[in-house]
Amino acid sequence: MSNRFKPKFNIKKGDMVIVISGNSKPQKEDGKTIYKPRKVLKVLPEDGRVVVEGVGIVTRHTKPSAQNTKGGLVKKEAPIHISNVMLWDAKAGAPTKVKRSRETGKLVRIAKKSGEEIK
């Protein structure tokens, strides 16, 4: 991806997000949506993907090595597309879109649902 048209993402490492599509999307019970916020472990901006805790689990067959003397099956999270996650607003208790604004020369992210600054 060229640096000239580098996309800007509103999700950073350590943010709490909701998976909005795929196998881990929110379930509906009695007409109410049950959300499960999860933590972002890694953001891959060049690919437009994120690694989210407990989502996209893949199984890898590994040979024994110095670090892993047993080898065998290892389960780990695979990256999912950034469009499949939405930022979690803890104050509103729902997923939210993000607005950016400059305050005292710094660019801050603000949740559109509650109006709170995202740390």
N, C-alpha and C positions, 0 to 999 in steps of 0.2 A: 504494500500500500504506500502510495507516495505521501510525503510530508505536506505537500501543498494542499491536499484535500483530506487531511486527517480528521476523522469524525470525533466528536466530543460526546462522551457518555456520562450519564448522570449517576452511575453506580460505581462505587469504589470498594476496595477491599475492606472487609469488616462491617459493611452495611448489612442490615436485615432486609431480606427481600421475600416476596411471595412468588412462587412459580405459577404462571397463569396458563400454561399449556403443557401437554404431555402427560405422562403417567403420574406425576406428582402434583397436578393441579388441585385446587381446593374442591372438596366434596360438599354436596348439598344434603342436609338432613332436615326434614320437616320444613322445607322451604327456606331454610337458613344456611348460608354458606359458612363452612368451618375453615378458617385460615390457619396455616401453620407457617409462621415466619422462620426463615432459615438464614444462616450467616454466609456471606460471600467469602470464600477462601482465597480466590485469585481472580484477577481480571486480565484477559488477553486482548488488548485493544486492537492489535494488528489483525486478529482473526474475528473480532466482534463477538467474543465468547466470554463466559464467566464459569468459574468452578464454584458450585454451591454445595454446602455441607449436606450430605445424605441424598443428593439428587444425581441421577445418571450414573448409577453404580455399575461398573464393568468388572468382569473377572479376568485376571491375567494369570497365565501359567508362567511361573518363574523357575529358573534353574537355581540350585543351591550356589551361593556365593559367599564371600567373606562377611558381608553385612547380614545376609539372610542365609543361615547355614542349613535350614530345613528345605527351603524352596516350596513348591506346591502352588496352590491357588491363592492369589492375593486380590482382595476386593478394594477398589478405589473409585473416587469420583471422576467422571469424565466431564469435559467442558460442554455446556449447553449454550445455545445462541442467546445473546443479550436481550433480544426482543421477547423472549419467553419468560422474563422475570420483570417484576414491578417492585419499586421501593415500598417498604412497609412504614406506615406512619403510626408510631406507638400511641401518640396522644389520641388520634382519631380511631385507632383500632381497625384500620382498613388500609388497603393498598392505595398509593397516591402517585400523582404525577409530580414532576419537579420543575420549579421555576428558579432561574438564576438571576441574581441581582448583585450589584456592587455596593458594599457598605464599607466605608472608610478605606477605599482602595483595594479591598479584598473581595474576591468573587465568592459568594456564599450560595448554598443550595437551600431553597425554601420549599417545604411541602405545601402543595396547593390546597389540600383538604383542610389542614389545621392552621396553616400560616406560620408554623414553627420552623426555625432554622434547623437543618440537619447537620448533626455533628459528625 
